[in-house]
Structure formats: C-alpha cells, structure tokens
C-alpha cells in the first residue's frame, strides 16, 4: 500500500516538473527568437 502511494506521489511530482520544464523551455525559446528587447516591452 505504501509503495502505491509513493508511486502516486512520484507520478504527480513528475507531471508537475514536466509542466514546469516545458514552460521554462518555451519562455527561453521565445526569448531567443524575439530578443531581449521585445520581452522587456511586453512586461
């Protein structure tokens, strides 16, 4: 039972980390494509 709960937590944390990594990668790619100036203007 404990192993199943542990695996569930690992799965949830893995999904959350995956989403976070995708978001960071997307922001970095947009930053490289647009250049720093346009990002500063949007913020």
C-alpha positions as CSV (number, residue, x, y, z in Angstrom):
1,X,0.0,0.0,0.0
2,X,2.8,2.4,0.9
3,X,4.6,1.7,-2.3
4,X,1.5,2.5,-4.3
5,X,1.1,5.9,-2.5
6,X,4.8,6.6,-3.1
7,X,4.5,5.8,-6.8
8,X,1.4,8.1,-7.0
9,X,3.4,11.0,-5.5
10,X,6.3,10.3,-7.9
11,X,3.9,10.4,-10.8
12,X,2.3,13.7,-9.6
13,X,5.6,15.4,-8.9
14,X,7.0,14.1,-12.3
15,X,4.0,15.6,-14.2
16,X,4.3,18.9,-12.3
17,X,8.1,19.1,-13.0
18,X,7.4,18.2,-16.6
19,X,5.0,21.1,-17.0
20,X,7.4,23.5,-15.3
21,X,10.3,22.4,-17.6
22,X,8.1,22.8,-20.7
23,X,7.1,26.3,-19.5
24,X,10.8,27.3,-18.9
25,X,11.8,25.9,-22.3
26,X,9.0,27.8,-24.1
27,X,10.0,31.1,-22.4
28,X,13.7,30.6,-23.3
29,X,12.8,29.8,-26.9
30,X,10.6,32.8,-27.2
31,X,13.3,34.9,-25.6
32,X,15.9,33.6,-28.1
33,X,13.6,34.1,-31.1
34,X,12.4,37.6,-30.2
35,X,15.4,39.0,-28.5
36,X,15.6,40.6,-25.0
37,X,14.1,44.0,-26.1
38,X,10.7,42.7,-27.0
39,X,10.3,40.7,-23.8
40,X,11.1,43.8,-21.7
41,X,8.5,45.8,-23.7
42,X,5.8,43.2,-23.1
43,X,6.4,43.1,-19.3
